[in-house]
């Protein structure tokens, strides 16, 4: 019986080794080229809940209250993600000179805006959230004790580049 288990385990290891390996492509600088993360309809439906859950788990770990999704902040985040793509730069100012607060107000959000996190990347939502959590300024927005509302959205270009925007309010 023991030999059968060992044989089965070795067979699984051998099969795993047979899977095709995609070679990492390197750019002119010798660094790996980014692999585009494609957001399909299923992923698009799952991302908002997944990000909200991850953020609330992080906040709960240090006894902070949860945040709730806010449709006005979601709309402001989506507008800014699209605008950053049109401008081809990740920054906090809209092409019309608007600030994060201006964009939130335009969408009908009249709470206090805690902050905005943005990203231009080929990474998925959780990788982007992890990157925000490793930098103090962006982590402080997510983990602000006063935060109660969350807006989160993205725009994906045909090339695969994703423009992420997260707005936090209280």
DOVOGU-19879 format. One record per residue (C-alpha): residue in three letters; x, y, z; residue number from 0. Coordinates in steps of 0.02 Angstrom, whole numbers. Layout:
N
<node><residuo>Ala</residuo><xx>X</xx><yy>Y</yy><zz>Z</zz><num>NUM</num></node>
...
! end
This chain:
170
<node><residuo>Unk</residuo><xx>0</xx><yy>0</yy><zz>0</zz><num>0</num></node>
<node><residuo>Unk</residuo><xx>142</xx><yy>118</yy><zz>43</zz><num>1</num></node>
<node><residuo>Unk</residuo><xx>226</xx><yy>86</yy><zz>-126</zz><num>2</num></node>
<node><residuo>Unk</residuo><xx>65</xx><yy>134</yy><zz>-215</zz><num>3</num></node>
<node><residuo>Unk</residuo><xx>58</xx><yy>302</yy><zz>-124</zz><num>4</num></node>
<node><residuo>Unk</residuo><xx>240</xx><yy>338</yy><zz>-163</zz><num>5</num></node>
<node><residuo>Unk</residuo><xx>214</xx><yy>290</yy><zz>-345</zz><num>6</num></node>
<node><residuo>Unk</residuo><xx>58</xx><yy>401</yy><zz>-356</zz><num>7</num></node>
<node><residuo>Unk</residuo><xx>151</xx><yy>549</yy><zz>-280</zz><num>8</num></node>
<node><residuo>Unk</residuo><xx>299</xx><yy>527</yy><zz>-399</zz><num>9</num></node>
<node><residuo>Unk</residuo><xx>179</xx><yy>516</yy><zz>-547</zz><num>10</num></node>
<node><residuo>Unk</residuo><xx>98</xx><yy>681</yy><zz>-499</zz><num>11</num></node>
<node><residuo>Unk</residuo><xx>267</xx><yy>765</yy><zz>-483</zz><num>12</num></node>
<node><residuo>Unk</residuo><xx>318</xx><yy>698</yy><zz>-653</zz><num>13</num></node>
<node><residuo>Unk</residuo><xx>156</xx><yy>759</yy><zz>-733</zz><num>14</num></node>
<node><residuo>Unk</residuo><xx>179</xx><yy>931</yy><zz>-657</zz><num>15</num></node>
<node><residuo>Unk</residuo><xx>353</xx><yy>941</yy><zz>-734</zz><num>16</num></node>
<node><residuo>Unk</residuo><xx>279</xx><yy>905</yy><zz>-905</zz><num>17</num></node>
<node><residuo>Unk</residuo><xx>174</xx><yy>1064</yy><zz>-908</zz><num>18</num></node>
<node><residuo>Unk</residuo><xx>235</xx><yy>1186</yy><zz>-1039</zz><num>19</num></node>
<node><residuo>Unk</residuo><xx>338</xx><yy>1326</yy><zz>-965</zz><num>20</num></node>
<node><residuo>Unk</residuo><xx>321</xx><yy>1496</yy><zz>-1046</zz><num>21</num></node>
<node><residuo>Unk</residuo><xx>491</xx><yy>1577</yy><zz>-1054</zz><num>22</num></node>
<node><residuo>Unk</residuo><xx>507</xx><yy>1747</yy><zz>-972</zz><num>23</num></node>
<node><residuo>Unk</residuo><xx>534</xx><yy>1879</yy><zz>-1105</zz><num>24</num></node>
<node><residuo>Unk</residuo><xx>663</xx><yy>2010</yy><zz>-1064</zz><num>25</num></node>
<node><residuo>Unk</residuo><xx>662</xx><yy>2190</yy><zz>-1121</zz><num>26</num></node>
<node><residuo>Unk</residuo><xx>812</xx><yy>2289</yy><zz>-1186</zz><num>27</num></node>
<node><residuo>Unk</residuo><xx>858</xx><yy>2331</yy><zz>-1006</zz><num>28</num></node>
<node><residuo>Unk</residuo><xx>869</xx><yy>2147</yy><zz>-960</zz><num>29</num></node>
<node><residuo>Unk</residuo><xx>716</xx><yy>2157</yy><zz>-848</zz><num>30</num></node>
<node><residuo>Unk</residuo><xx>565</xx><yy>2044</yy><zz>-874</zz><num>31</num></node>
<node><residuo>Unk</residuo><xx>430</xx><yy>2121</yy><zz>-984</zz><num>32</num></node>
<node><residuo>Unk</residuo><xx>262</xx><yy>2141</yy><zz>-899</zz><num>33</num></node>
<node><residuo>Unk</residuo><xx>130</xx><yy>2011</yy><zz>-938</zz><num>34</num></node>
<node><residuo>Unk</residuo><xx>-38</xx><yy>2091</yy><zz>-965</zz><num>35</num></node>
<node><residuo>Unk</residuo><xx>-174</xx><yy>2043</yy><zz>-844</zz><num>36</num></node>
<node><residuo>Unk</residuo><xx>-338</xx><yy>2035</yy><zz>-942</zz><num>37</num></node>
<node><residuo>Unk</residuo><xx>-498</xx><yy>2083</yy><zz>-855</zz><num>38</num></node>
<node><residuo>Unk</residuo><xx>-642</xx><yy>1984</yy><zz>-929</zz><num>39</num></node>
<node><residuo>Unk</residuo><xx>-826</xx><yy>2000</yy><zz>-881</zz><num>40</num></node>
<node><residuo>Unk</residuo><xx>-813</xx><yy>1871</yy><zz>-742</zz><num>41</num></node>
<node><residuo>Unk</residuo><xx>-660</xx><yy>1958</yy><zz>-666</zz><num>42</num></node>
<node><residuo>Unk</residuo><xx>-744</xx><yy>2129</yy><zz>-684</zz><num>43</num></node>
<node><residuo>Unk</residuo><xx>-890</xx><yy>2066</yy><zz>-580</zz><num>44</num></node>
<node><residuo>Unk</residuo><xx>-777</xx><yy>1992</yy><zz>-446</zz><num>45</num></node>
<node><residuo>Unk</residuo><xx>-646</xx><yy>2130</yy><zz>-426</zz><num>46</num></node>
<node><residuo>Unk</residuo><xx>-747</xx><yy>2258</yy><zz>-324</zz><num>47</num></node>
<node><residuo>Unk</residuo><xx>-801</xx><yy>2132</yy><zz>-193</zz><num>48</num></node>
<node><residuo>Unk</residuo><xx>-629</xx><yy>2053</yy><zz>-185</zz><num>49</num></node>
<node><residuo>Unk</residuo><xx>-542</xx><yy>2220</yy><zz>-156</zz><num>50</num></node>
<node><residuo>Unk</residuo><xx>-670</xx><yy>2274</yy><zz>-26</zz><num>51</num></node>
<node><residuo>Unk</residuo><xx>-650</xx><yy>2109</yy><zz>65</zz><num>52</num></node>
<node><residuo>Unk</residuo><xx>-459</xx><yy>2119</yy><zz>63</zz><num>53</num></node>
<node><residuo>Unk</residuo><xx>-459</xx><yy>2298</yy><zz>126</zz><num>54</num></node>
<node><residuo>Unk</residuo><xx>-581</xx><yy>2258</yy><zz>266</zz><num>55</num></node>
<node><residuo>Unk</residuo><xx>-476</xx><yy>2107</yy><zz>315</zz><num>56</num></node>
<node><residuo>Unk</residuo><xx>-321</xx><yy>2217</yy><zz>324</zz><num>57</num></node>
<node><residuo>Unk</residuo><xx>-415</xx><yy>2347</yy><zz>426</zz><num>58</num></node>
<node><residuo>Unk</residuo><xx>-488</xx><yy>2215</yy><zz>544</zz><num>59</num></node>
<node><residuo>Unk</residuo><xx>-313</xx><yy>2149</yy><zz>578</zz><num>60</num></node>
<node><residuo>Unk</residuo><xx>-275</xx><yy>2312</yy><zz>669</zz><num>61</num></node>
<node><residuo>Unk</residuo><xx>-450</xx><yy>2335</yy><zz>743</zz><num>62</num></node>
<node><residuo>Unk</residuo><xx>-509</xx><yy>2468</yy><zz>620</zz><num>63</num></node>
<node><residuo>Unk</residuo><xx>-691</xx><yy>2476</yy><zz>567</zz><num>64</num></node>
<node><residuo>Unk</residuo><xx>-736</xx><yy>2411</yy><zz>394</zz><num>65</num></node>
<node><residuo>Unk</residuo><xx>-765</xx><yy>2524</yy><zz>245</zz><num>66</num></node>
<node><residuo>Unk</residuo><xx>-918</xx><yy>2511</yy><zz>134</zz><num>67</num></node>
<node><residuo>Unk</residuo><xx>-926</xx><yy>2527</yy><zz>-55</zz><num>68</num></node>
<node><residuo>Unk</residuo><xx>-994</xx><yy>2695</yy><zz>-107</zz><num>69</num></node>
<node><residuo>Unk</residuo><xx>-1070</xx><yy>2714</yy><zz>-282</zz><num>70</num></node>
<node><residuo>Unk</residuo><xx>-1027</xx><yy>2899</yy><zz>-295</zz><num>71</num></node>
<node><residuo>Unk</residuo><xx>-844</xx><yy>2866</yy><zz>-255</zz><num>72</num></node>
<node><residuo>Unk</residuo><xx>-846</xx><yy>2717</yy><zz>-376</zz><num>73</num></node>
<node><residuo>Unk</residuo><xx>-908</xx><yy>2833</yy><zz>-514</zz><num>74</num></node>
<node><residuo>Unk</residuo><xx>-775</xx><yy>2964</yy><zz>-473</zz><num>75</num></node>
<node><residuo>Unk</residuo><xx>-640</xx><yy>2828</yy><zz>-473</zz><num>76</num></node>
<node><residuo>Unk</residuo><xx>-698</xx><yy>2762</yy><zz>-642</zz><num>77</num></node>
<node><residuo>Unk</residuo><xx>-699</xx><yy>2936</yy><zz>-719</zz><num>78</num></node>
<node><residuo>Unk</residuo><xx>-523</xx><yy>2967</yy><zz>-657</zz><num>79</num></node>
<node><residuo>Unk</residuo><xx>-458</xx><yy>2798</yy><zz>-717</zz><num>80</num></node>
<node><residuo>Unk</residuo><xx>-522</xx><yy>2836</yy><zz>-892</zz><num>81</num></node>
<node><residuo>Unk</residuo><xx>-452</xx><yy>3013</yy><zz>-885</zz><num>82</num></node>
<node><residuo>Unk</residuo><xx>-279</xx><yy>2953</yy><zz>-831</zz><num>83</num></node>
<node><residuo>Unk</residuo><xx>-278</xx><yy>2833</yy><zz>-979</zz><num>84</num></node>
<node><residuo>Unk</residuo><xx>-326</xx><yy>2976</yy><zz>-1096</zz><num>85</num></node>
<node><residuo>Unk</residuo><xx>-186</xx><yy>3083</yy><zz>-1023</zz><num>86</num></node>
<node><residuo>Unk</residuo><xx>-67</xx><yy>2934</yy><zz>-1024</zz><num>87</num></node>
<node><residuo>Unk</residuo><xx>-3</xx><yy>2974</yy><zz>-851</zz><num>88</num></node>
<node><residuo>Unk</residuo><xx>-45</xx><yy>2921</yy><zz>-675</zz><num>89</num></node>
<node><residuo>Unk</residuo><xx>-73</xx><yy>3074</yy><zz>-571</zz><num>90</num></node>
<node><residuo>Unk</residuo><xx>-204</xx><yy>3150</yy><zz>-459</zz><num>91</num></node>
<node><residuo>Unk</residuo><xx>-259</xx><yy>3293</yy><zz>-572</zz><num>92</num></node>
<node><residuo>Unk</residuo><xx>-393</xx><yy>3276</yy><zz>-704</zz><num>93</num></node>
<node><residuo>Unk</residuo><xx>-367</xx><yy>3337</yy><zz>-881</zz><num>94</num></node>
<node><residuo>Unk</residuo><xx>-485</xx><yy>3479</yy><zz>-835</zz><num>95</num></node>
<node><residuo>Unk</residuo><xx>-379</xx><yy>3525</yy><zz>-682</zz><num>96</num></node>
<node><residuo>Unk</residuo><xx>-497</xx><yy>3436</yy><zz>-561</zz><num>97</num></node>
<node><residuo>Unk</residuo><xx>-438</xx><yy>3369</yy><zz>-395</zz><num>98</num></node>
<node><residuo>Unk</residuo><xx>-496</xx><yy>3206</yy><zz>-314</zz><num>99</num></node>
<node><residuo>Unk</residuo><xx>-616</xx><yy>3310</yy><zz>-206</zz><num>100</num></node>
<node><residuo>Unk</residuo><xx>-687</xx><yy>3398</yy><zz>-360</zz><num>101</num></node>
<node><residuo>Unk</residuo><xx>-720</xx><yy>3231</yy><zz>-445</zz><num>102</num></node>
<node><residuo>Unk</residuo><xx>-803</xx><yy>3158</yy><zz>-290</zz><num>103</num></node>
<node><residuo>Unk</residuo><xx>-916</xx><yy>3311</yy><zz>-273</zz><num>104</num></node>
<node><residuo>Unk</residuo><xx>-964</xx><yy>3301</yy><zz>-457</zz><num>105</num></node>
<node><residuo>Unk</residuo><xx>-1028</xx><yy>3125</yy><zz>-426</zz><num>106</num></node>
<node><residuo>Unk</residuo><xx>-1131</xx><yy>3179</yy><zz>-275</zz><num>107</num></node>
<node><residuo>Unk</residuo><xx>-1013</xx><yy>3128</yy><zz>-134</zz><num>108</num></node>
<node><residuo>Unk</residuo><xx>-1017</xx><yy>3259</yy><zz>3</zz><num>109</num></node>
<node><residuo>Unk</residuo><xx>-923</xx><yy>3168</yy><zz>142</zz><num>110</num></node>
<node><residuo>Unk</residuo><xx>-744</xx><yy>3206</yy><zz>187</zz><num>111</num></node>
<node><residuo>Unk</residuo><xx>-620</xx><yy>3137</yy><zz>62</zz><num>112</num></node>
<node><residuo>Unk</residuo><xx>-478</xx><yy>3048</yy><zz>152</zz><num>113</num></node>
<node><residuo>Unk</residuo><xx>-371</xx><yy>3015</yy><zz>-2</zz><num>114</num></node>
<node><residuo>Unk</residuo><xx>-346</xx><yy>2940</yy><zz>-172</zz><num>115</num></node>
<node><residuo>Unk</residuo><xx>-229</xx><yy>2801</yy><zz>-229</zz><num>116</num></node>
<node><residuo>Unk</residuo><xx>-188</xx><yy>2778</yy><zz>-413</zz><num>117</num></node>
<node><residuo>Unk</residuo><xx>-87</xx><yy>2656</yy><zz>-515</zz><num>118</num></node>
<node><residuo>Unk</residuo><xx>-36</xx><yy>2625</yy><zz>-694</zz><num>119</num></node>
<node><residuo>Unk</residuo><xx>10</xx><yy>2443</yy><zz>-712</zz><num>120</num></node>
<node><residuo>Unk</residuo><xx>-9</xx><yy>2275</yy><zz>-797</zz><num>121</num></node>
<node><residuo>Unk</residuo><xx>-43</xx><yy>2192</yy><zz>-629</zz><num>122</num></node>
<node><residuo>Unk</residuo><xx>-207</xx><yy>2130</yy><zz>-559</zz><num>123</num></node>
<node><residuo>Unk</residuo><xx>-310</xx><yy>2209</yy><zz>-421</zz><num>124</num></node>
<node><residuo>Unk</residuo><xx>-232</xx><yy>2113</yy><zz>-277</zz><num>125</num></node>
<node><residuo>Unk</residuo><xx>-54</xx><yy>2145</yy><zz>-338</zz><num>126</num></node>
<node><residuo>Unk</residuo><xx>-98</xx><yy>2330</yy><zz>-352</zz><num>127</num></node>
<node><residuo>Unk</residuo><xx>-171</xx><yy>2331</yy><zz>-177</zz><num>128</num></node>
<node><residuo>Unk</residuo><xx>-14</xx><yy>2245</yy><zz>-113</zz><num>129</num></node>
<node><residuo>Unk</residuo><xx>93</xx><yy>2379</yy><zz>-195</zz><num>130</num></node>
<node><residuo>Unk</residuo><xx>-11</xx><yy>2515</yy><zz>-112</zz><num>131</num></node>
<node><residuo>Unk</residuo><xx>9</xx><yy>2429</yy><zz>56</zz><num>132</num></node>
<node><residuo>Unk</residuo><xx>199</xx><yy>2430</yy><zz>42</zz><num>133</num></node>
<node><residuo>Unk</residuo><xx>209</xx><yy>2619</yy><zz>25</zz><num>134</num></node>
<node><residuo>Unk</residuo><xx>170</xx><yy>2724</yy><zz>177</zz><num>135</num></node>
<node><residuo>Unk</residuo><xx>72</xx><yy>2864</yy><zz>91</zz><num>136</num></node>
<node><residuo>Unk</residuo><xx>-45</xx><yy>2747</yy><zz>-2</zz><num>137</num></node>
<node><residuo>Unk</residuo><xx>-59</xx><yy>2626</yy><zz>145</zz><num>138</num></node>
<node><residuo>Unk</residuo><xx>-109</xx><yy>2772</yy><zz>257</zz><num>139</num></node>
<node><residuo>Unk</residuo><xx>-255</xx><yy>2813</yy><zz>141</zz><num>140</num></node>
<node><residuo>Unk</residuo><xx>-321</xx><yy>2634</yy><zz>151</zz><num>141</num></node>
<node><residuo>Unk</residuo><xx>-290</xx><yy>2615</yy><zz>338</zz><num>142</num></node>
<node><residuo>Unk</residuo><xx>-351</xx><yy>2787</yy><zz>395</zz><num>143</num></node>
<node><residuo>Unk</residuo><xx>-453</xx><yy>2761</yy><zz>554</zz><num>144</num></node>
<node><residuo>Unk</residuo><xx>-583</xx><yy>2888</yy><zz>496</zz><num>145</num></node>
<node><residuo>Unk</residuo><xx>-617</xx><yy>2796</yy><zz>332</zz><num>146</num></node>
<node><residuo>Unk</residuo><xx>-794</xx><yy>2731</yy><zz>309</zz><num>147</num></node>
<node><residuo>Unk</residuo><xx>-823</xx><yy>2739</yy><zz>120</zz><num>148</num></node>
<node><residuo>Unk</residuo><xx>-729</xx><yy>2664</yy><zz>-26</zz><num>149</num></node>
<node><residuo>Unk</residuo><xx>-734</xx><yy>2694</yy><zz>-212</zz><num>150</num></node>
<node><residuo>Unk</residuo><xx>-635</xx><yy>2581</yy><zz>-327</zz><num>151</num></node>
<node><residuo>Unk</residuo><xx>-627</xx><yy>2569</yy><zz>-516</zz><num>152</num></node>
<node><residuo>Unk</residuo><xx>-512</xx><yy>2539</yy><zz>-663</zz><num>153</num></node>
<node><residuo>Unk</residuo><xx>-496</xx><yy>2563</yy><zz>-848</zz><num>154</num></node>
<node><residuo>Unk</residuo><xx>-404</xx><yy>2435</yy><zz>-955</zz><num>155</num></node>
<node><residuo>Unk</residuo><xx>-327</xx><yy>2489</yy><zz>-1120</zz><num>156</num></node>
<node><residuo>Unk</residuo><xx>-327</xx><yy>2370</yy><zz>-1269</zz><num>157</num></node>
<node><residuo>Unk</residuo><xx>-139</xx><yy>2346</yy><zz>-1237</zz><num>158</num></node>
<node><residuo>Unk</residuo><xx>-182</xx><yy>2271</yy><zz>-1067</zz><num>159</num></node>
<node><residuo>Unk</residuo><xx>-120</xx><yy>2417</yy><zz>-962</zz><num>160</num></node>
<node><residuo>Unk</residuo><xx>-237</xx><yy>2449</yy><zz>-816</zz><num>161</num></node>
<node><residuo>Unk</residuo><xx>-267</xx><yy>2617</yy><zz>-734</zz><num>162</num></node>
<node><residuo>Unk</residuo><xx>-328</xx><yy>2590</yy><zz>-555</zz><num>163</num></node>
<node><residuo>Unk</residuo><xx>-407</xx><yy>2721</yy><zz>-442</zz><num>164</num></node>
<node><residuo>Unk</residuo><xx>-458</xx><yy>2700</yy><zz>-259</zz><num>165</num></node>
<node><residuo>Unk</residuo><xx>-547</xx><yy>2839</yy><zz>-164</zz><num>166</num></node>
<node><residuo>Unk</residuo><xx>-574</xx><yy>2834</yy><zz>24</zz><num>167</num></node>
<node><residuo>Unk</residuo><xx>-696</xx><yy>2946</yy><zz>117</zz><num>168</num></node>
<node><residuo>Unk</residuo><xx>-770</xx><yy>2968</yy><zz>289</zz><num>169</num></node>
! end
